[in-house]
Amino acid sequence: MTKEEWLNEFFGIVDRNRLGRGKKMYRDQHLKSLKEHHGGFYAVVKGSRAKDYEVQAKFPVDGQGMPELEGLTIECTCKDWVEFCKHSICAVISYCEGEMAGTSKDLLDHETVTAVETLMNRNMDQLIDLGPLPILGKERSFDKMQYIVQKKLREEIR
C-alpha cells in the first residue's frame, strides 16, 4: 500500500466536516513543524485562533515501514472530543504528502521555530539587508516570508 492509498483510507474513517476543515488547514499551511519518528510523528499545528496545538501520532508499521490504520492513535491538545480533529487531519496530510513528494520530515521543531521567529522579529532590519528578504518589502512579516519560502519549495518539488 502506498502513502496515497493509506491517506485515502484514513479519509474514509474521519468525520466529513472535520476532514474538510483539516484539508483547508493543510492548504492554508497551518502546519508549523513536523518531526517523524519510527512508528509515528509529532507535529505543531496553528489553530484558527492564535493558539498552536500539538499532535502526537502513533501507528504500527508493516514490513516495508508503511503505517497501518489498525492501531493508529492520534492525540491533539485541542479540546475537540473526536479521535481525529481538524489539527490531526492537517498533520496526517502533511506527513503523507511530504513522504509522497520525497521531502524530509526532519523539519524544525517548535522550539527552534519559535527561537528563529523571535530572533527575526528582533533583528529584522539587519536581516533585510542580507539577501532574499527584500521581497518582504516594508511589511517585514515573518508569516509572509514563511509563506513565500514554502511556496517556492513546493514549486521546486513539483
PyMOL commands that set and color helices and strands:
alter all, ss='L'
color gray80, all
select helices_A, chain A and resi 3-13+16-27+86-100+110-122+124-128+133-139+142-157
alter helices_A, ss='H'
color red, helices_A
select strands_A, chain A and resi 31-37+40-46+52-58+73-76
alter strands_A, ss='S'
color yellow, strands_A
deselect
rebuild
show_as cartoon
